[in-house]
Amino acid sequence: MLITFARALSGSTLATIRRGDGVVLELPGYDRKYRVPHDLAHAVTERELGMTGGVFGSIAGGGVFDNMRVVAGRPRHDAAERSKRLLAANKQSLGIAEVLAGVVHDAVEHDEKSTLERARRSWGVFSTDPFPWTDEQIKATVAVLAELAVEYQANGKVAFTWPDRLISQVPAMAGAKRGRRGRL
């Protein structure tokens, strides 16, 4: 999946997403007051930390958020229902992605020094399991976002590749399975 983050006329960001199924979507940003686009922070954080169930893994898997619109391509006949299932299944992962992307975004936007501590504290809101990422992974994620932020500031645009290995899988439909003769 290819994501292009570009400065919109309104001063915020517009992400254009070209999915593997040929559908092209737009995701508007509401981040006029920041020099680093929040959605770019999501993409970097989720990719660098291997998060399949975050915003962009969900979109790659067929999820469409309410503020998005299809601008090209033809969605599947059951796209809305699949998207609903996928986003419901990824609810907790989306929350984790939101919090961690916020931590990484703040680290670059405000040159915040307490990134590692904030990331661990934020994780603790969602899970009692040990923090799943190393200090080096978090620092590397901040560094990647900082580098892309410089490119975005200079060009008003950044192209970002989302790897296939991080596409969220659509959960199976719940309910009775049907065969050729009806219920099995």
MOKA-V440390 format. One line per field, one symbol per residue. ss: DSSP state (~ for helix, > for strand, _ for the rest). phi: phi as a letter, one per 40 degrees, with the letter a starting at -180 (. if undefined). psi: psi as a letter, one per 30 degrees, with the letter a starting at -180 (. if undefined). A space follows every 50 residues. Layout:
# MOKA-V440390
ss=???
phi=???
psi=???
This chain:
# MOKA-V440390
ss=_>>>>>>_____>>>>>>_____>>>>>_________~~~~~~~~~~~__ ____~~~~~~_______>>>>>______~~~~~~~~~~~_~~~~~~~~~~ ~~~~~~~~~_____~~~~~~~~~~~~________~~~~~~~~~~~~~~~~ ~~~~~_>>>>>__~~~___________>>__>>_
phi=.bbbcbccdcgcbbcbbbcccgcbbbbcbbbdcbcbccccccdcdccccg ccccdcccccchcbcdccacbagbcdcbdcccccccccccdccccccccc ccccdcdccbfcccdcccccccdcccacccdcbcdccccccccccccccc ccccbgaacbcbcccbcccccccchccbbcbhcb
psi=kkkjkkkleffakkkkkjlfgfkklkjklhhefkfjkeeeeeeeeeefgh jfgaefeeeefgkkleglkkflljllfgeeeeeeeeeeegeeeeeeeeee eeeeeeeeeghkfgeeeeeeeeefefkflkkflleeeeeeeeeeeeefee eeeefgkkkkkkkefgkkkkllklakkkafgbk.
